[in-house]
């Protein structure tokens, strides 16, 4: 890897570290925070659904911003929006705000994340190409997962401990402060490389050009389209399974006030993500096609969620959730390398945002629906239903496999050059 590519990767990993650490301060307690604010299970997951609704509505518009005004600007706008929406969450918790206020604030929170979703990955891929990087994208995405997992491990444990010894609102203040630091780092080090924003076009013409290209590169691109159509089932169930783990594990543990346990549970999942990121480069050598990994991963995640719902043991549920996350950690870089190998640079952020939009669409439906199942029959049954729903991913991956896309074969990475001999000691 040359110095330019190394610098791009370093910036990407730094931003990943900061954004994930900031977000993870609340990951272990978010559902508990909403319930403490006076919402019931259905309302809490409905608030999360409004978050994904915000992502659904704003994914493509913010992707257009990234492709027309610049990925760096999009990232900074997202960071600033998250600072404001996080502080708003804190304020509403203090005043025990009504559900409609949580819905609006959650939409604003979703808007903030949509500025990230396509822009960061598009910035990375184009900047690496610009600097002459020739390695596999799975390696870089895997390193990103390691950093993200380490940040989540630290943030989720720290958030749970801080909430245990102070209150549920303090982790939100820590999150807002770290996001402000992230904004400064992005302004200083992030530059649009290998991509020229379309600033000379009128807003209407720019939107039309990018969206048209995104449709051609996305929905009309058959291999990409099949994975996009699978996203609502995987994404919708995935986000519910993660957030429902907080109250479900505490229920199995037998102490609804053990916030540190909730943080540790999220940390164990983060540890699985670290392992997946560290091993993905070696793991890819065991397979010839990326869709093989995706098919195996989809079948395993579905089965694991069903078993999580059927067990009554806290330890077994915790271990199974960690394995579930490990499987997803192996599959995610493969999926993103598959998609990025098939879409054009000029519409990359918008296509990736549209892909995220499809996952958000699933979350809008799945979270309140599965939350309602949890209210009526319990969290365990909601995991069983979620596992069954996630199995609908399988036929779409099979259809993508049949397309024999150019990015499906796993090509061996070029060998690293031999190191120069060390200078003689003085």
C-alpha positions as CSV (number, residue, x, y, z in Angstrom):
1,X,0.0,0.0,0.0
2,X,1.5,3.4,-1.0
3,X,1.6,6.5,1.2
4,X,-1.4,8.1,-0.4
5,X,-3.6,5.1,0.1
6,X,-2.3,4.6,3.6
7,X,-3.3,8.2,4.4
8,X,-6.8,7.7,3.0
9,X,-7.2,4.6,5.0
10,X,-5.9,6.3,8.2
11,X,-8.4,9.1,7.8
12,X,-11.2,6.6,7.2
13,X,-10.3,4.5,10.2
14,X,-10.0,7.6,12.4
15,X,-13.5,8.9,11.4
16,X,-14.9,5.4,11.8
17,X,-13.4,5.2,15.3
18,X,-14.8,8.6,16.4
19,X,-18.3,8.2,14.9
20,X,-18.7,4.6,16.2
21,X,-17.4,5.5,19.7
22,X,-19.8,8.5,19.8
23,X,-22.8,6.4,18.7
24,X,-22.0,3.4,20.9
25,X,-22.2,5.4,24.1
26,X,-25.9,4.8,23.9
27,X,-26.2,1.5,22.1
28,X,-26.3,-0.5,25.3
29,X,-28.9,1.6,26.9
30,X,-31.0,3.3,24.1
31,X,-34.1,1.1,24.5
32,X,-33.8,1.4,28.2
33,X,-33.5,5.1,27.9
34,X,-36.8,5.3,25.8
35,X,-38.6,3.0,28.3
36,X,-37.4,5.2,31.2
37,X,-38.8,8.2,29.3
38,X,-42.3,6.8,29.7
39,X,-42.7,4.9,26.4
40,X,-43.9,1.3,26.3
41,X,-42.2,-1.4,24.1
42,X,-44.4,-0.7,21.0
43,X,-43.8,3.1,21.3
44,X,-40.0,2.6,21.9
45,X,-39.6,0.5,18.8
46,X,-42.0,2.8,16.9
47,X,-39.6,5.7,17.8
48,X,-36.8,3.6,16.4
49,X,-39.0,3.0,13.4
50,X,-39.3,6.8,12.9
51,X,-35.5,6.9,13.0
52,X,-35.4,4.5,10.1
53,X,-38.2,6.3,8.4
54,X,-36.0,9.4,8.5
55,X,-33.3,7.4,6.9
56,X,-35.8,6.1,4.3
57,X,-36.9,9.6,3.4
58,X,-33.6,11.3,3.3
59,X,-31.2,8.6,2.0
60,X,-31.4,9.5,-1.6
61,X,-31.5,13.3,-1.2
62,X,-28.5,13.2,1.1
63,X,-26.8,10.9,-1.3
64,X,-27.4,13.4,-4.1
65,X,-25.8,16.1,-1.8
66,X,-22.7,13.9,-1.5
67,X,-22.5,13.3,-5.3
68,X,-23.2,16.9,-6.2
69,X,-21.7,19.0,-3.4
70,X,-19.0,16.7,-2.1
71,X,-18.7,13.7,0.3
72,X,-16.7,15.8,2.9
73,X,-19.5,18.4,3.1
74,X,-22.1,15.6,3.5
75,X,-20.1,14.0,6.3
76,X,-19.8,17.3,8.2
77,X,-23.5,18.1,7.8
78,X,-24.3,14.7,9.2
79,X,-22.1,15.2,12.2
80,X,-23.6,18.6,13.0
81,X,-27.1,17.2,12.6
82,X,-26.3,14.3,15.0
83,X,-25.0,16.8,17.7
84,X,-28.3,18.7,17.6
85,X,-30.6,15.7,17.5
86,X,-28.6,13.9,20.4
87,X,-29.0,17.0,22.6
88,X,-32.7,17.1,21.7
89,X,-33.1,13.5,22.8
90,X,-31.5,14.4,26.1
91,X,-33.9,17.4,26.6
92,X,-37.0,15.3,25.8
93,X,-36.0,12.6,28.3
94,X,-35.8,15.2,31.0
95,X,-39.2,16.6,30.3
96,X,-40.9,13.2,29.6
97,X,-41.9,14.4,26.1
98,X,-44.9,12.8,24.4
99,X,-44.5,10.1,21.7
100,X,-45.0,12.5,18.7
101,X,-42.0,14.6,19.9
102,X,-39.9,11.4,20.0
103,X,-41.0,10.6,16.5
104,X,-40.0,14.0,15.1
105,X,-36.6,13.9,16.9
106,X,-36.0,10.4,15.7
107,X,-36.6,11.5,12.1
108,X,-34.0,14.2,12.6
109,X,-31.6,11.7,14.0
110,X,-32.2,9.5,10.9
111,X,-31.4,12.5,8.7
112,X,-28.0,12.9,10.4
113,X,-27.0,9.3,9.7
114,X,-28.1,9.5,6.1
115,X,-25.5,12.1,5.4
116,X,-22.9,9.4,6.5
117,X,-24.3,6.2,5.0
118,X,-23.4,6.5,1.3
119,X,-20.9,9.4,1.5
120,X,-18.3,7.8,3.8
121,X,-18.0,4.6,1.8
122,X,-18.1,6.4,-1.5
123,X,-15.3,8.7,-0.4
124,X,-13.2,5.8,0.7
125,X,-13.5,3.8,-2.5
126,X,-12.9,6.7,-4.8
127,X,-10.0,8.1,-2.8
128,X,-8.3,4.6,-2.7
129,X,-8.7,4.3,-6.5
130,X,-7.3,7.8,-6.9
131,X,-4.2,6.9,-4.9
132,X,-3.5,3.7,-6.9
133,X,-4.6,1.2,-4.3
134,X,-4.7,-2.3,-5.8
135,X,-5.7,-4.5,-2.9
136,X,-9.0,-6.1,-2.1
137,X,-11.7,-3.8,-0.6
138,X,-12.6,-6.5,1.9
139,X,-9.3,-5.9,3.6
140,X,-10.0,-2.2,4.1
141,X,-13.7,-2.8,5.1
142,X,-12.4,-5.5,7.5
143,X,-10.0,-3.1,9.2
144,X,-12.9,-0.6,9.4
145,X,-14.9,-3.3,11.2
146,X,-12.1,-4.0,13.6
147,X,-11.8,-0.3,14.5
148,X,-15.6,0.0,14.7
149,X,-15.9,-3.0,16.9
150,X,-13.1,-1.8,19.2
151,X,-14.9,1.6,19.5
152,X,-18.2,-0.1,20.1
153,X,-16.6,-2.3,22.7
154,X,-15.3,0.7,24.6
155,X,-18.3,3.0,24.1
156,X,-21.0,0.5,25.0
157,X,-19.2,-0.7,28.2
158,X,-18.4,2.9,29.2
159,X,-22.0,4.0,28.4
160,X,-23.4,1.3,30.5
161,X,-21.1,2.0,33.4
162,X,-21.6,5.7,33.2
163,X,-25.4,5.2,33.2
164,X,-25.1,2.8,36.2
165,X,-23.3,5.3,38.3
166,X,-25.0,8.5,37.1
167,X,-28.1,8.3,35.1
168,X,-29.3,7.3,31.6
169,X,-28.9,10.8,30.2
170,X,-25.1,11.3,30.7
171,X,-24.0,9.0,27.9
172,X,-26.0,11.2,25.5
173,X,-24.0,14.2,26.6
174,X,-20.7,12.3,26.0
175,X,-22.0,11.3,22.6
176,X,-22.7,15.0,21.6
177,X,-19.2,16.1,22.8
178,X,-17.4,13.4,20.9
179,X,-19.4,14.2,17.7
180,X,-18.2,17.8,18.0
181,X,-14.6,16.5,18.0
182,X,-15.4,14.4,15.0
183,X,-16.6,17.5,13.1
184,X,-13.3,19.2,13.6
185,X,-11.3,16.1,12.5
186,X,-13.4,15.8,9.3
187,X,-12.9,19.4,8.5
188,X,-9.1,19.1,8.9
189,X,-8.3,15.8,7.3
190,X,-11.1,14.7,4.9
191,X,-10.6,15.7,1.2
192,X,-12.6,14.7,-1.9
193,X,-10.1,12.6,-3.9
194,X,-10.8,10.9,-7.2
195,X,-14.2,12.6,-7.4
196,X,-15.3,16.1,-8.7
197,X,-18.5,17.5,-7.3
198,X,-21.0,18.7,-9.9
199,X,-21.2,22.2,-8.5
200,X,-21.7,23.9,-11.9
201,X,-25.2,22.4,-12.4
202,X,-28.4,23.8,-11.2
203,X,-29.9,21.9,-8.2
204,X,-32.7,20.4,-10.3
205,X,-30.4,19.3,-13.1
206,X,-27.8,17.9,-10.6
207,X,-30.5,15.9,-8.8
208,X,-31.9,14.6,-12.1
209,X,-28.5,13.5,-13.4
210,X,-27.4,11.7,-10.2
211,X,-30.7,10.0,-9.6
212,X,-30.9,8.8,-13.2
213,X,-27.4,7.5,-12.9
214,X,-28.2,5.9,-9.6
215,X,-31.2,4.1,-11.0
216,X,-29.1,2.8,-13.9
217,X,-26.3,1.7,-11.6
218,X,-28.7,0.4,-8.9
219,X,-32.2,-0.9,-9.7
220,X,-31.5,-1.5,-13.4
221,X,-28.2,-3.2,-12.6
222,X,-29.5,-6.7,-12.0
223,X,-26.9,-8.1,-9.6
224,X,-27.1,-5.0,-7.4
225,X,-30.9,-4.9,-7.6
226,X,-31.2,-8.4,-6.1
227,X,-29.1,-7.5,-3.1
228,X,-31.0,-4.2,-2.7
229,X,-34.3,-6.1,-2.6
230,X,-32.9,-8.4,0.1
231,X,-31.9,-5.5,2.2
232,X,-35.4,-4.8,3.8
233,X,-35.5,-8.3,5.3
234,X,-31.9,-8.3,6.6
235,X,-31.8,-4.7,7.7
236,X,-35.2,-4.5,9.3
237,X,-34.7,-7.6,11.4
238,X,-31.1,-6.8,12.1
239,X,-31.7,-3.4,13.7
240,X,-34.6,-4.8,15.8
241,X,-32.5,-7.8,17.0
242,X,-29.7,-5.5,18.1
243,X,-31.8,-3.0,20.1
244,X,-34.2,-5.6,21.5
245,X,-31.2,-7.5,22.9
246,X,-30.9,-4.8,25.6
247,X,-34.2,-5.5,27.5
248,X,-34.3,-9.2,26.4
249,X,-30.9,-10.0,28.0
250,X,-31.8,-8.1,31.1
251,X,-35.0,-10.0,31.3
252,X,-33.1,-13.3,31.0
253,X,-30.5,-12.0,33.5
254,X,-33.2,-11.2,36.0
255,X,-32.3,-7.6,36.9
256,X,-34.0,-4.9,34.7
257,X,-31.7,-2.2,36.3
258,X,-28.4,-3.9,35.5
259,X,-27.4,-1.3,32.9
260,X,-23.7,-2.4,33.0
261,X,-24.9,-5.9,31.9
262,X,-26.6,-4.3,28.9
263,X,-23.4,-2.4,28.0
264,X,-21.3,-5.6,28.4
265,X,-23.7,-7.5,26.2
266,X,-23.3,-4.9,23.4
267,X,-19.5,-5.1,24.0
268,X,-19.4,-8.8,23.5
269,X,-21.2,-8.3,20.2
270,X,-18.6,-5.7,19.4
271,X,-15.8,-8.2,20.2
272,X,-17.3,-10.6,17.6
273,X,-17.2,-7.8,15.1
274,X,-13.5,-7.2,15.8
275,X,-12.8,-10.9,15.3
276,X,-14.7,-10.9,12.0
277,X,-12.9,-7.8,10.8
278,X,-9.5,-9.3,11.7
279,X,-10.1,-12.6,9.9
280,X,-12.0,-11.5,6.9
281,X,-8.9,-11.3,4.7
282,X,-8.0,-14.9,5.5
283,X,-11.7,-16.0,5.5
284,X,-12.2,-14.8,1.9
285,X,-9.5,-17.3,0.7
286,X,-11.7,-20.2,1.6
287,X,-14.3,-19.3,-1.0
288,X,-14.4,-18.7,-4.7
289,X,-17.4,-16.4,-4.9
290,X,-18.7,-13.7,-2.6
291,X,-22.3,-14.9,-3.0
292,X,-21.4,-18.2,-1.5
293,X,-20.4,-16.4,1.7
294,X,-23.6,-14.3,1.6
295,X,-25.8,-17.4,1.2
296,X,-24.2,-19.2,4.1
297,X,-24.3,-16.1,6.2
298,X,-28.0,-15.5,5.6
299,X,-28.9,-19.1,6.5
300,X,-26.9,-19.0,9.7
301,X,-28.2,-15.6,10.9
302,X,-31.8,-16.7,10.4
303,X,-31.2,-19.9,12.3
304,X,-29.3,-18.2,15.1
305,X,-32.1,-15.7,15.7
306,X,-34.7,-18.5,16.0
307,X,-32.6,-20.3,18.6
308,X,-32.0,-17.1,20.5
309,X,-35.7,-16.7,20.8
310,X,-36.2,-20.3,22.0
311,X,-33.6,-20.3,24.8
312,X,-34.3,-19.3,28.4
313,X,-30.6,-19.0,29.3
314,X,-28.9,-15.6,29.6
315,X,-25.5,-17.1,28.8
316,X,-26.7,-19.1,25.8
317,X,-28.6,-16.1,24.3
318,X,-25.5,-13.9,24.8
319,X,-23.2,-16.3,23.1
320,X,-25.6,-16.9,20.2
321,X,-26.0,-13.1,19.7
322,X,-22.2,-12.8,19.6
323,X,-22.0,-15.6,16.9
324,X,-24.8,-13.9,15.0
325,X,-22.8,-10.7,14.9
326,X,-19.6,-12.6,13.9
327,X,-21.4,-14.2,10.9
328,X,-22.6,-10.7,9.9
329,X,-19.1,-9.3,10.3
330,X,-17.8,-11.9,7.8
331,X,-20.5,-11.3,5.3
332,X,-20.8,-7.5,5.3
333,X,-17.4,-6.7,3.7
334,X,-18.1,-9.3,1.0
335,X,-21.4,-7.7,0.3
336,X,-20.0,-4.2,0.0
337,X,-17.1,-5.3,-2.2
338,X,-19.6,-7.1,-4.4
339,X,-21.8,-3.9,-4.8
340,X,-18.9,-1.4,-5.1
341,X,-17.4,-3.4,-7.9
342,X,-20.5,-2.9,-10.0
343,X,-21.4,0.8,-9.6
344,X,-19.9,3.9,-11.3
345,X,-18.0,6.5,-9.3
346,X,-20.1,9.5,-10.2
347,X,-23.2,7.9,-8.6
348,X,-21.6,5.8,-6.0
349,X,-22.8,7.7,-2.9
350,X,-26.4,7.8,-4.2
351,X,-26.5,4.1,-5.1
352,X,-25.0,3.2,-1.7
353,X,-27.5,5.5,-0.1
354,X,-30.4,3.9,-2.0
355,X,-29.1,0.5,-0.8
356,X,-29.2,1.8,2.7
357,X,-32.7,3.2,2.1
358,X,-33.9,-0.3,1.3
359,X,-32.6,-1.5,4.6
360,X,-34.3,1.4,6.4
361,X,-37.6,0.6,4.6
362,X,-37.5,-2.8,6.3
363,X,-36.7,-1.2,9.6
364,X,-39.8,1.0,9.4
365,X,-42.0,-2.0,9.2
366,X,-40.1,-4.6,11.2
367,X,-39.3,-2.6,14.3
368,X,-42.9,-1.7,15.4
369,X,-44.2,-5.0,14.2
370,X,-41.7,-7.1,16.1
371,X,-42.0,-4.7,19.1
372,X,-45.7,-5.4,19.1
373,X,-45.0,-9.2,19.0
374,X,-42.7,-8.6,22.1
375,X,-45.5,-6.7,23.9
376,X,-48.1,-9.5,23.2
377,X,-46.0,-12.7,23.4
378,X,-42.6,-11.7,24.7
379,X,-39.2,-10.9,23.4
380,X,-38.3,-14.6,22.7
381,X,-41.2,-15.0,20.2
382,X,-40.2,-11.7,18.5
383,X,-36.8,-13.2,17.8
384,X,-38.3,-16.4,16.4
385,X,-40.5,-14.4,14.1
386,X,-37.6,-12.1,13.1
387,X,-35.5,-15.2,12.3
388,X,-38.2,-16.5,10.0
389,X,-38.6,-13.1,8.2
390,X,-34.8,-12.8,7.7
391,X,-34.8,-16.1,5.8
392,X,-36.5,-14.3,2.9
393,X,-33.1,-12.9,2.1
394,X,-32.0,-16.2,0.7
395,X,-33.8,-16.3,-2.7
396,X,-32.6,-12.8,-3.6
397,X,-29.0,-13.7,-2.9
398,X,-29.5,-16.8,-5.1
399,X,-30.8,-14.7,-7.9
400,X,-27.8,-12.4,-7.6
401,X,-25.5,-15.4,-7.7
402,X,-27.1,-16.5,-11.0
403,X,-26.2,-13.2,-12.6
404,X,-22.5,-14.2,-12.5
405,X,-21.4,-10.6,-11.9
406,X,-17.9,-9.5,-12.5
407,X,-17.4,-8.7,-8.8
408,X,-18.6,-12.1,-7.6
409,X,-15.4,-14.1,-8.0
410,X,-12.9,-13.5,-5.2
411,X,-9.6,-12.5,-6.7
412,X,-6.4,-13.1,-4.8
413,X,-4.8,-9.9,-3.4
414,X,-1.4,-8.9,-4.9
415,X,1.5,-10.0,-2.8
416,X,3.1,-7.3,-0.7
417,X,6.5,-6.2,-1.8
418,X,9.5,-7.5,0.1
419,X,10.6,-5.0,2.8
420,X,13.8,-3.0,2.2
421,X,16.7,-4.2,4.3
422,X,17.1,-2.2,7.6
423,X,19.9,0.3,7.8
424,X,23.0,-0.7,9.7
425,X,22.9,0.2,13.4
426,X,25.1,3.1,14.3
